[in-house]
Amino acid sequence: SGKLRVCAHLCLSFQSERKVMMLTRLALYSELMSCTYKLNPGFLKKP
């Protein structure tokens, strides 16, 4: 059952890494959007 444990651990770490990547990408994206909005307020038109 050692292999299974290692596999599960790898799977979990991979998932958490992907989550971190997604969060980082989201943060970068929101940062970019706010920056774009500051430079060009007409870019994002609020309804």
C-alpha positions, 0 to 999 in steps of 0.5 A: 500500500506504499505505492498507493500512498505515494500516488495519493500524495502526488495527486494531492500535491499536484491538485494544490499546486494547480489551485495555487497556480489558478489563484496566482493567475487570478490575482495577476489578472485582477491586477492587470484589469485594475491597472488597465482600468486606472489607465483607461477608465472607459475600458470597463463600462459598468452597467 
